[in-house]
């Protein structure tokens, strides 16, 4: 069915992951006082924006995708969906998504949605992905925007909690993406994409994975330490982050099966961020951290 081709180029898996994180950020900031309509419109609006970004990314990456085994059968590569129609579809999704965010949320949430969209489509997809080893770092900013949009939509402000979410999700993106780049090494090399393993080697990538996970573990603990979440979130953050770090360190074992290891690190990264998103959604502090300090 043709509609399925259009759905596929929105990258539903990415939309689902972002849906969970934006809901987590929204519920964290709501502190138990949930505006159901606002939450629905925030999640729906941002999901449409993310879908638009993915569609435009497919249009931009058509030449690259044709060279990679994983992506060579995408509808924008095979011609099942023309580039012109995909562009129209992507623009329509953006108009609907941003329209909902503008109508129901606030200028801060909309501003971060615009920032993430511009970075992903304009800076990352059009230039950094093809030209620089730092493309992953730049792209991590757009990947960290959804929970911040959710948080700011509910709270109406960008505070320390939002800043921690932005940093936490940016840090998470790095080892997650590097693991993909390792087990998709041949694809990236064939398409001449300068991801870290291709540009700087596997050894350096392993080191970066370990370091980023270690810093991510520390930053994740800032939410409970700053009074935004409770002990349950702290326990989930410590267990998942430290186990993820342990898995990353296993990459230094002799005779390690590199592709298997990288897939395990990637798979556990998804489990980690999903657990933390759910954790912060339900283990929020009912009072703002500043008020908690005053009452203690």
N, C-alpha and C positions, 0 to 999 in steps of 0.2 A: 504494500500500500504506500502511496506517495506521502501520506501524512506521517508515516513512520520514518521516512527519510528525513523529513524536516525536524522531527523530534530528536532523531539521532545526532544531528549536527548541533543541537543545543548542549550536547554532552550531559545527559541526565545524571550521571554519577557525580559530576562536579556540582551540579545544582543541588542534589540531595545533601552532599557534604556541607555546602554553604547554608542550606536551609537549617540544618541542625545547629550550626554555629551562630547564625543570626538569632535564632530562637533562644539559644543559651544566653547570649548577650542581653537580649530584651528582658528575659525573665530575671536575670541577675540584677539589672537596674530597676526592675519593677518592685522588687523586695516584697512580693506577695500581693501587691495591689495591681493586678493585671487588667489592662484595658484590652479586652478581647478583640474588638474591632481594629484598634491601632496595631495590635500584634499581627493580626491576619493580613492587614494591608502592608505592613512593613515586610513581612516574610514573602508575600506574593510579589510586591513591588521589586524587592531586591532579587528575588528568584528570576524575574523577567529581565532585569538588568544583567545578571550573570549569564543568563541564556543568550542574550544579545551579544555580550562580549565573546562568548564561545563561538557563536555563529560567525562573527566578523573575524575572529582568530582563524577559523577554518578557511575563510575566503583568502585571508592574507597568506596562510601557510600552504596553499594548494601545491606550489612547486616543491616545497619541502616534504609535504605529506606523501607525494607521489614516489619519493625515494625511500620511504621507510615502510618496512613490512607491516608494522602495527597500524599504519594510517592510510596505506595505499588504496584501501577499499572504501574510504569515506565518500559519501555521496557527492561532495564538492570536487573530489579528485576524479571519480568515474564519470562525472557529468550527469548523474541521476538527478542532481539539483544544480541548476546553472548558477554561476557566480552572481549574475544579475538578480536572480530570484532570491538567492541566499542573502544578498546585501539588503534587498527590500524587506525580507523577513526579519533580519537582524535589526534594521532601523525601526521597524514597527514594534518589535519587542522592547527596544530602548524607549521609544515614545510612551508606550503603555506603562513600563516599569517606572521610569522617572516621573511620569504623570501621577501615578499612585503615591509615590514617595513625597512629591511636592504637595499633593492634596492632603495627605493624612499625617505626615511626620513634621519635621522641623528643618530649619536651614542647616543645622550642624549635621544631621543624619544625611540630608541630601548632598551636602558638600563632600562628605566622605565617600558617598556612593559615586559621585562624579570623579573624585580623585582616583578611586580604585579602577573605575572604568577607563579613565584616560591613561593611567599607567599601564594597564593590561593591554588595551587595544593600541594605543598610540606609541608609548615608550617601549614596552616589552615586545609586543608582537611585530611591530613595524621595524624596529631597529635592534634593540639590545639582544634579543634571542639569537639573531643572525650574526651579530658583530662582536659581542663581548662575553668574556667568561663571567662577567658580573651580571649577566642577564637574569640568572636565578635569584640573585639578591634583590634586584629591582622588582622582579615579578613577585617576590615574597610580600611586598607591601600591598599589592592588590589582593593577594590571597588572605591577608590579615584584616581587610576592611569589613567583611560581613558582620562579625560579632560586634564591631565598633558601631556600625550603623544601627544594629539592633539595640545596643546599649544606649546610644545617644537618642534614638527615637523614643525610648521609654523615659529617659531621665531629662532630656532637653539640654544636656550639657556634656562637655568633654572634660572629665575630671581624671583623677589618678587611676580610678578603676578602668576607664576607657583606655588610658595610656598603657596600663599593664596588659590589657587584652591585645592592643595593637602590637606591642613588643613580643608578647608570648606567642601569638599566632604567626608573626613574621619569623621568629626563630624556629618554630615548628616546621615551617615550609622548607627550610634549607636541607636538613637531613632527609626529609621526605622526598624532596626533588632529587637530591644527589643519589639516593638509593635507586630511584627510577633510572637515572642516567647511567648507573653501573650495569643494571641488568638489561638496559636497552642500548648499551654501548655501541654495538655494531650499527644500529639504526641511526644514532646521532652522528657517528663518524661518517657514514655513507652520505648523510644529508649535509655534512660539514657544519654542524651546529657546535659552537665552542663551549659546550658544557664542561664543568671542571674535570671529570674523568678523561675526556677526550683532549682537552687543552693542557692539563697539568699532570695527568696520570692518576692511577687508582690509589696509590699510596697516600698522596696528598688529600684525595677525596675521603679516604677512610679517616684521616686525622680530623678533617673538617666536620665530618659526621659526628664523631665523638665529642668534639669541642662544642658544637652547636647544641647537641642534646644535653650536655652538662649545664650550659648556660640556660637552656630552656627549663630544666628542672628547677633551677634557682628562681627564675622569673615566675614560674607557675606558683611557687610558694608565696609570692608576694601578695596574691589575692587574699588568702587567709591571714597572713601576717599583717596586712593593712586593714583588716576588719571587714572586707567585702564578702567573704565566705567563711564557713565554719570548719570544724575539725574533720568532718566527713570528706569535704573537698581536699583538705590537706592530706588525708590518708590516701585518697585516690591519686592525687598528684604525685605523692612520693612513691607509691607502689608502681604506677605505670611509668613514670619518668625514669626511675632507677632501673627497672627491668629493661626498658628500652635502651638505656645506657649500657647495661650488661650485654644485651644482644649486639650492640654496636662494637663493643670491645672484643667480642668473639671473632670479629673480622680479622684479628691479628693472630689467630691460631694457625698453626702450621697445617698445610694441606686443606685449608678451608675451601669449600665449593663456593666460589665468589658469587655466582648468579643466585644460588639458593639463599646464601646469606643476605644478599641485597634485597631479595624478595621478602625475606622474613622481617628485615628492618623496615621496609616499606609497609608491609601488612600491619605490623605492630604500631606504626606511626598513626594509621587510621584509627585503630582501636584506642590509642592514647588520647587523641584529640576528641574523639567521640565521647569517651568516658569523662573527660574534663568538661566538655560542653554540657553534658547531661548533669554532671556534678554541680556546676555553678548555677544551673537552672533551678535546682532544688535545694541547694545548701547555701542560700544567700543569708546575709544578716538582715534582719527586719529593720534595723536602724542604720542610718548613714554612719560611716566610720568616725566622722568628726563628732557626732552626737554620742557615739559609744565612748569616745575618749572623755567627753565632758561628764558622762554619767559614771565613769569608773572611778 
